Amino acid sequence: MEKLIYKTKQEMGAAAAVAASWAIIKAIEEHDRANIILATGASQFEMLKNLVQAESVDWLKVTMFHLDEYIDMAEDHPASFRKFLKERFVEKVPGLKAVHFVAGDTGNPQEECERVGSLISKHPIDAAMIGIGENGHLAFNDPPADFETEEPYLVVDLDEKCRKQQLGEGWFETLDDVPRQAISMSIRQIMKSKCLIVTVPDQRKAEAVKNALEGEVTPMCPASILQQHGNCKIFLDTEAASLLNP
């Protein structure tokens, strides 16, 4: 695990996007295609803004998978992760080989888990661009996370701290509006990615970052599992890194 710290979240996002584009380009050079995972949320704003400007990436050879989505949320809802990725990524690149969104509003979340799980099982992931939650979650795998399941996607319950984060980031008007369940990519599926680009800004993430990078590996801090990945780059701004040992 490589830790990189930048003065501002803008510098952090730009550097993370460079690392992501290199990983994608390398995969295309080796396999004539790249399979990637994209996350959403405020932590990904700067990275995605820079990644879509990477002119050296042949996006026509890139297949994108979606990390997670709320259950029973329409795609046009302001907090929809599908809406987020379409507006901030898919519509800003010159075309993708394929896009596989998670549809949380199908009426049968377990069937949707099986559908996208079957798809991703056929596509070895070259790079996953993800974040860490205020409660240490990866995707929507809140503590205590399931480190054992081999299922690529799961129906999960969102804990109160996770739901308060979504409210605090401005996606919902009240805590009652924040969904209580989501479809999430599993921990083991995330860890199968050849390269992890983890972008984590802001003081509110500092405790989670310290626990994830310097604490024991435990389901009570899901992101601590990143310590066991062989090619993981953690991009932090100074605020997110403020509690780390020198």
C-alpha positions as CSV (number, residue, x, y, z in Angstrom):
1,M,0.0,0.0,0.0
2,E,1.4,3.4,-1.1
3,K,0.3,6.5,0.7
4,L,0.5,9.9,-1.1
5,I,-0.4,13.2,0.5
6,Y,-1.2,16.5,-1.2
7,K,-1.7,20.0,0.1
8,T,-5.2,20.4,-1.5
9,K,-7.9,18.1,-2.7
10,Q,-7.5,19.5,-6.2
11,E,-3.9,18.4,-6.3
12,M,-4.9,15.0,-4.8
13,G,-7.6,14.5,-7.4
14,A,-5.4,15.4,-10.3
15,A,-2.7,13.0,-9.1
16,A,-5.2,10.2,-8.6
17,A,-6.6,10.7,-12.1
18,V,-3.1,10.4,-13.5
19,A,-2.5,7.1,-11.7
20,A,-5.9,5.9,-12.9
21,S,-5.3,6.8,-16.5
22,W,-1.9,5.0,-16.4
23,A,-3.5,1.9,-15.0
24,I,-6.1,2.0,-17.8
25,I,-3.6,2.6,-20.5
26,K,-1.4,-0.3,-19.3
27,A,-4.4,-2.7,-19.3
28,I,-5.2,-1.6,-22.9
29,E,-1.6,-2.1,-24.0
30,E,-1.5,-5.6,-22.4
31,H,-5.0,-6.9,-23.2
32,D,-6.5,-4.5,-25.8
33,R,-9.2,-3.6,-23.2
34,A,-9.6,-2.3,-19.7
35,N,-12.2,-3.1,-17.1
36,I,-12.7,-0.5,-14.4
37,I,-14.8,0.2,-11.3
38,L,-16.0,3.8,-10.5
39,A,-17.3,5.1,-7.2
40,T,-19.4,8.2,-6.5
41,G,-19.6,10.8,-3.8
42,A,-17.8,14.0,-2.9
43,S,-14.4,12.2,-2.6
44,Q,-14.5,11.4,-6.3
45,F,-15.3,14.9,-7.6
46,E,-11.8,16.1,-8.4
47,M,-10.5,12.7,-9.6
48,L,-13.3,12.3,-12.1
49,K,-13.0,15.9,-13.3
50,N,-9.4,15.2,-14.2
51,L,-9.9,11.6,-15.5
52,V,-12.4,12.6,-18.2
53,Q,-9.8,14.9,-19.6
54,A,-7.2,12.1,-20.1
55,E,-6.9,12.3,-23.9
56,S,-4.4,9.4,-24.0
57,V,-7.0,6.9,-22.9
58,D,-8.8,5.0,-25.6
59,W,-12.2,5.0,-23.9
60,L,-13.7,2.9,-26.7
61,K,-11.8,0.0,-25.2
62,V,-13.0,0.6,-21.6
63,T,-15.8,-1.2,-19.8
64,M,-17.1,0.4,-16.6
65,F,-18.7,-1.2,-13.6
66,H,-20.6,0.7,-11.0
67,L,-19.7,0.2,-7.3
68,D,-23.0,0.6,-5.5
69,E,-26.5,2.1,-5.6
70,Y,-29.4,2.8,-3.2
71,I,-32.3,0.4,-3.2
72,D,-35.6,1.8,-4.5
73,M,-34.0,5.0,-5.8
74,A,-35.1,6.3,-9.2
75,E,-32.3,7.1,-11.6
76,D,-33.4,10.7,-11.9
77,H,-33.2,11.3,-8.1
78,P,-30.5,13.9,-7.3
79,A,-28.7,11.4,-5.0
80,S,-28.7,8.6,-7.6
81,F,-25.3,7.2,-8.2
82,R,-26.2,6.2,-11.7
83,K,-27.1,9.9,-12.3
84,F,-23.8,11.0,-10.7
85,L,-21.7,8.7,-13.0
86,K,-23.6,9.5,-16.2
87,E,-23.3,13.3,-15.6
88,R,-19.7,13.3,-14.3
89,F,-18.2,10.5,-16.3
90,V,-20.1,8.6,-19.0
91,E,-21.4,11.7,-20.8
92,K,-18.0,13.4,-20.7
93,V,-15.9,10.8,-22.4
94,P,-16.1,10.0,-26.1
95,G,-17.8,6.6,-25.7
96,L,-17.2,3.5,-23.7
97,K,-17.0,-0.2,-24.8
98,A,-19.7,-0.9,-22.2
99,V,-21.3,0.5,-19.1
100,H,-22.8,-1.7,-16.4
101,F,-24.8,0.2,-13.8
102,V,-26.4,-1.2,-10.7
103,A,-30.2,-0.6,-10.8
104,G,-31.4,-0.3,-7.3
105,D,-35.1,0.2,-8.3
106,T,-35.8,-3.0,-10.2
107,G,-38.1,-4.3,-7.4
108,N,-35.9,-7.3,-6.9
109,P,-32.5,-6.4,-5.4
110,Q,-31.3,-9.9,-5.1
111,E,-31.9,-10.6,-8.8
112,E,-30.1,-7.4,-9.6
113,C,-27.1,-8.5,-7.5
114,E,-27.0,-11.8,-9.4
115,R,-27.3,-10.0,-12.8
116,V,-24.4,-7.6,-12.2
117,G,-22.5,-10.2,-10.3
118,S,-22.6,-12.5,-13.3
119,L,-21.4,-9.7,-15.6
120,I,-18.4,-8.7,-13.4
121,S,-17.3,-12.3,-12.9
122,K,-16.6,-12.4,-16.7
123,H,-14.5,-9.2,-16.6
124,P,-11.3,-9.2,-14.6
125,I,-11.0,-5.7,-13.1
126,D,-7.9,-3.8,-14.0
127,A,-8.4,-0.7,-11.8
128,A,-10.9,0.4,-9.2
129,M,-11.3,4.0,-8.3
130,I,-12.8,4.2,-4.9
131,G,-13.0,6.1,-1.6
132,I,-13.3,5.5,2.2
133,G,-16.3,6.4,4.2
134,E,-16.4,8.4,7.4
135,N,-17.2,5.1,9.2
136,G,-14.3,3.3,7.4
137,H,-16.6,1.6,4.8
138,L,-15.6,0.5,1.3
139,A,-18.5,0.9,-1.1
140,F,-21.5,0.4,1.2
141,N,-19.9,-2.3,3.2
142,D,-20.5,-0.7,6.6
143,P,-18.9,-2.1,9.8
144,P,-18.9,-5.0,10.6
145,A,-18.3,-5.8,6.9
146,D,-18.4,-9.2,5.4
147,F,-14.8,-10.1,4.6
148,E,-15.7,-13.7,3.6
149,T,-18.5,-13.7,1.0
150,E,-17.5,-14.5,-2.6
151,E,-20.7,-13.0,-4.0
152,P,-19.7,-10.0,-6.2
153,Y,-22.7,-7.9,-5.1
154,L,-24.7,-7.8,-1.9
155,V,-27.8,-6.3,-0.4
156,V,-26.6,-4.4,2.7
157,D,-28.0,-2.3,5.5
158,L,-26.6,1.2,5.9
159,D,-25.6,2.2,9.5
160,E,-26.5,5.6,11.0
161,K,-23.0,7.1,10.5
162,C,-23.1,6.2,6.9
163,R,-26.5,7.7,6.4
164,K,-25.5,10.9,8.2
165,Q,-22.5,11.2,5.9
166,Q,-24.8,11.1,2.9
167,L,-27.0,13.8,4.6
168,G,-23.9,15.9,5.5
169,E,-22.6,15.8,1.9
170,G,-25.9,17.4,0.8
171,W,-27.5,14.6,-1.1
172,F,-30.7,14.5,1.0
173,E,-32.8,17.1,2.9
174,T,-33.3,15.0,6.0
175,L,-31.9,11.9,7.6
176,D,-35.3,10.2,7.1
177,D,-34.9,10.7,3.3
178,V,-31.6,8.7,3.2
179,P,-32.3,5.0,2.2
180,R,-31.6,2.3,4.7
181,Q,-30.4,-0.3,2.2
182,A,-28.3,-0.5,-0.9
183,I,-26.7,-2.9,-3.4
184,S,-23.0,-2.9,-2.8
185,M,-20.0,-4.5,-4.4
186,S,-18.5,-6.9,-1.9
187,I,-15.2,-6.5,-0.2
188,R,-13.7,-9.6,-1.9
189,Q,-14.8,-8.4,-5.3
190,I,-13.2,-5.0,-4.7
191,M,-10.0,-6.7,-3.6
192,K,-9.8,-8.7,-6.8
193,S,-9.0,-5.5,-8.7
194,K,-5.4,-5.5,-10.0
195,C,-5.0,-1.9,-9.0
196,L,-6.8,0.2,-6.4
197,I,-6.8,4.0,-6.6
198,V,-8.3,5.3,-3.3
199,T,-9.1,9.0,-3.1
200,V,-9.9,10.4,0.4
201,P,-10.1,14.1,1.1
202,D,-11.3,16.2,4.1
203,Q,-10.9,16.3,7.9
204,R,-14.1,14.4,8.5
205,K,-12.3,11.3,7.0
206,A,-9.2,11.6,9.1
207,E,-10.1,9.2,11.8
208,A,-11.3,6.6,9.3
209,V,-8.0,7.0,7.4
210,K,-5.9,6.5,10.5
211,N,-7.8,3.4,11.4
212,A,-7.6,2.0,7.9
213,L,-3.9,2.6,7.3
214,E,-2.5,2.2,10.8
215,G,-4.9,0.1,12.7
216,E,-5.5,-3.6,12.7
217,V,-7.2,-5.3,9.8
218,T,-10.8,-5.8,11.0
219,P,-14.3,-5.9,9.7
220,M,-15.0,-3.1,12.2
221,C,-13.0,-0.8,9.9
222,P,-13.7,-2.3,6.4
223,A,-11.1,-0.1,4.6
224,S,-8.4,-1.7,6.8
225,I,-8.5,-4.6,4.3
226,L,-6.6,-2.3,1.9
227,Q,-3.5,-3.1,3.8
228,Q,-3.5,-6.6,2.3
229,H,-3.8,-5.5,-1.3
230,G,-0.6,-5.7,-3.4
231,N,-1.1,-2.7,-5.6
232,C,-3.1,0.0,-3.7
233,K,-2.4,3.7,-3.9
234,I,-4.0,5.9,-1.3
235,F,-4.4,9.6,-2.3
236,L,-5.0,12.0,0.6
237,D,-5.2,15.7,1.2
238,T,-3.4,17.1,4.3
239,E,-6.7,17.3,6.2
240,A,-7.6,13.6,5.7
241,A,-4.0,12.7,6.6
242,S,-3.8,14.9,9.6
243,L,-4.0,12.1,12.2
244,L,-1.5,9.8,10.6
245,N,1.9,9.1,12.3
246,P,4.7,11.1,10.7
